[in-house]
Amino acid sequence: MASRGAGAASLLQLSLLLLLCPGGTLGCASVAVGSPVVPLGSAVTATCTIQRELCQGLEQGKVRISWMLDNKPVAGSQRQGPGGTDVSDLTLPRFNRTQARLWCCVEWNGTRQRVGMAEIRAGYPPAKPLNLSCVLNLGDYGLTCQWEQGANSHLPTSVALKCAGSRAQAVTGCTPRGGHSHCTVPRPLLQLYREMEIWVSVTNALGTAESEHLCIDPMDVAKLDPPTLRNIQSIPFQTDCVALAWEVARGTQHMELQCELRYRAPEDPDWTLVTGIVGRAGTAQRCGFLFGTRYRFQMRCRRSSALAYWSEWSPGRNYTTHEKAPSGKLDTWWGAQPAGAGGRLEVQLRWKAPRWHEANGRVLGYRVTLSPRRRGRDPSTVCNTTRTQCNFSAPAGTRRVYLSAYNAAGESAATEVVLLERKGEPLAGLRAGPGGDSSLRVHWEAPLAPVVAYVLEWQQVTSEPGHCTACWQMEHDGAATTALIQYGIEPFQRYNVSLYPLYKDAVGMPAHTAAYSQQRAPSHAPKLHLRSISKSEAELCWEPLPVEMQNGFITNYTIFWANSIADVASATVNPSLSSFVIRGLRPSTLYKVHIMASTAAGGTNGTSLTLVTTVLDDTEIQFLFLTLGLAFLLLILLLICFQKNERVKEQLWPSVPDPANSSLGKWVPAVLPQEPLLVPAAREPGPAAISTVTVLEGAPGKPPGKEPPGPPAAPPGLPRPYVRQDGPGEPVQYARVGGAGYRGQRLLPEPGPRFYENLRGRGDGAGDWGVPEEPPATFPLLQGLRIGGAEELHE
């Protein structure tokens, strides 16, 4: 425990000494390196020496020395040095850092402590500066030089611009600031009109580099101020020439100057340069300008020396040359057809404006006549317009018209337009494709007959009809088989292209094609509609996209459909179709369907359509309804048959006699009419109750009333009524007539007998209707019937 406490105290002492020593190292340790600055990638050697007697706490015990490069441990070798010192040697075979700190450490009681440090930098020797150039500013006569720096050396570098006179030693002219690569040598260090040597010197710890030495007279590199253009005018008798006047910059009047002039028209892509102009002259002439054309002029000058710098271009000055009557022939294209009544010819004439080098000024208008202009006589004008087209009526048989352009200076020579018929040989083939983002390249096969020229027409295809009157051009080379269309071409729009060959005496029949200058995916996809659906099929339809939304030729449509369990299927449809039938669907299943329209540049998906298949097909539904209808019809027919067929009706619904409607109540006996009806006087009239039937059997085969005569018998008593009514509530008997006699039948139950109303009715006053006084004589079986209670019936 005592030894551990002593070690901790020694470590604390060592730490305090380290904090008090400058640089964070102990005075008892020293680190020496072979060189503090080395080339990048070279070897580095270092030695650390520790003197124990100078390090308190390290006098006893063995000292272990280690190394660290920044925060990374590196291995070295340790040995015993002279005078009781401990020495450690380190060799780094390849130093690849531009800057690092090498630490020497001691390890005591398991703790590493830094005791010495050396800083090492690595880099490259300075690179040679390039492209040194100097310019003398005549304002303050300072010489400004600039150069291009070489590669980065990764080391601190000093840069200086050196200069030396013919008899003077080299001095530092200037030092760039802030890492720039330019500086200005002041006027006192310059020798004007004498040659001086100027160069750039770059120095770092690994060496020095110099640029190429520049030997110049500072006045030879002076950059002058630009001249000023004062006046430009046309020469009266030579209107294609102009005269220019200028003034040189102030302070350069005594110098020999060399100047240049440049000019161009708005239509020119490049400037036209005029060289060899003497600056002191102050004036110059130049010919070859176009008539009526606006030009822009600029001028610059320099000293007459090979090394002199040109001044900046002067501010531009515009000038328009004199006009002249237009020249050249106009490109024309026409269409003609009979007007019908009157024998007139309707002509649609179009032409191109003259090219800028033929217009000779601003064109004011165009004139169309039916005959050429002759001296002393002006032909009649059928059209005078500022546009490049004209529709007019001409007499039948007109084959030539004449077109001319005019400006403020005069009128051009007339262009003869021959109205040829369109009956010539057509082209063998025509195709068109992109010539650029805003152009079309057209190719064709030349016909066998010699061609004078070709006329190209193109029209943008839109949903609404339209016509571009300027969308045509003429190819004057009859041997050409290709042309470039640049006017009015937009990307992602379809154009119909037509080509007409022009022969000597006819116009050939046109060839047609369609093309895009650039294609992309359609802007939208068609919207799907469900036309019909069944349990396994669905018919879809869509309307074709507007041509403005197609953005290219539609190569195909792709139909995708999927059900709820993610079974995805697709089908490719020809772009000429607008409907499709999906087959093989599952009954009563929900599907999501969408369509993708594709061009050569990509495809666009449409919105999703949800549909549900049916349980049955249309044919199955029709068959089911037909079956149900037939069954219903058959049932109705059976019911009608049962109603009409009495035999079937009797079998199914037997007829039960209704006593209330029995005709027995209306019949009265024909026998013994003289006998009065015995009716109790005290009996009140009322309904009769019938409960039993008494049947009288007759001898078979013998009709009633035809008995053979027999021996005399005792006189018969009074006959017994066949229908008897004893009193109220007493049973009444009735008889049913059968083929073989009468058979008794009890129809109603004994309790609660049903009463029947008197069958005798009352008439309307003209007579009574009811039971007849005598029963029918044709019913002999009722001759012996006698009904008691006749009074009640008559009541």
Number of C-alpha atoms within 10 A of each C-alpha: 5 6 8 10 10 12 14 12 13 17 19 13 14 18 16 11 18 20 12 11 12 10 11 15 21 22 16 17 23 18 19 15 19 13 14 16 19 20 20 19 16 13 15 19 14 20 18 26 22 28 19 19 13 13 18 14 18 19 12 9 9 11 17 15 26 22 26 17 17 14 11 9 12 15 14 17 13 18 13 12 13 9 7 11 16 20 22 22 20 19 17 16 11 12 19 16 12 18 17 16 13 21 24 27 22 19 14 18 11 7 9 15 19 20 27 25 25 17 15 20 21 24 23 20 23 27 18 17 21 15 10 19 15 23 20 24 19 15 10 9 19 21 22 17 20 19 18 15 21 13 12 12 18 16 20 11 16 15 23 20 24 19 23 20 17 12 7 9 8 14 14 16 21 20 19 15 10 6 10 13 19 20 20 20 21 14 14 9 16 20 15 14 11 14 18 20 15 24 23 28 18 21 18 18 19 16 12 16 16 19 20 14 14 16 16 17 19 22 22 21 23 23 21 25 22 22 25 19 21 12 12 20 16 20 16 10 7 10 19 18 19 19 14 17 15 18 16 21 14 11 11 17 12 8 12 14 20 19 22 18 21 17 18 19 20 10 11 10 8 11 14 12 12 13 10 9 18 16 25 17 12 15 17 15 14 14 13 10 20 23 23 27 21 17 19 16 21 22 24 24 28 28 23 16 13 9 14 21 19 19 19 16 18 17 14 14 16 13 17 18 22 21 20 22 21 28 19 16 19 21 17 21 18 16 14 19 13 16 15 9 6 9 12 16 18 18 20 15 20 19 21 17 18 17 13 17 16 19 24 24 24 18 21 14 16 22 18 24 20 20 16 19 14 8 6 5 8 11 13 12 13 15 17 15 13 13 13 15 18 19 15 13 17 19 14 14 10 14 14 14 20 19 25 21 28 22 20 15 16 14 19 21 19 21 18 18 19 16 19 19 15 19 12 19 18 19 19 11 14 20 17 23 17 18 17 16 15 17 20 25 18 22 17 17 13 19 15 10 12 13 19 15 18 23 19 20 21 26 20 23 17 14 9 5 7 10 10 11 13 16 17 21 21 19 19 14 11 15 14 15 14 15 18 18 23 16 14 13 21 17 18 23 21 25 21 15 24 20 26 22 27 24 19 12 14 16 22 22 17 20 18 16 16 18 23 27 24 21 21 18 22 26 14 18 24 22 17 20 13 14 13 12 18 20 19 18 18 20 15 19 17 17 13 16 16 13 18 16 15 23 24 25 22 22 16 18 24 17 21 18 20 17 18 10 8 10 9 13 12 14 12 13 17 13 15 11 13 15 16 17 13 18 12 10 19 17 16 15 15 16 21 17 21 20 25 20 26 24 19 14 15 15 21 17 21 17 15 15 16 14 16 18 20 18 15 15 16 13 10 11 12 12 12 13 12 12 12 12 12 12 12 12 12 12 12 12 12 12 11 11 13 15 12 11 10 12 12 13 14 11 9 10 10 10 9 7 9 8 15 14 11 12 10 17 19 17 20 22 22 20 16 13 11 7 9 9 13 11 14 11 7 6 11 10 14 16 15 24 22 24 21 20 21 18 17 13 10 12 11 9 7 10 11 13 10 7 9 6 6 6 5 6 6 6 6 6 6 8 11 11 14 21 21 21 19 15 15 14 17 15 18 20 20 22 17 14 14 8 5 11 14 16 14 15 15 13 15 14 10 13 8 10 16 16 13 15 13 21 19 17 14 13 10 8 6 7 8 13 12 16 20 12 11 14 18 14 11 8 11 16 15 19 20 18 21 23 20 20 21 16 12 18 21 14 12
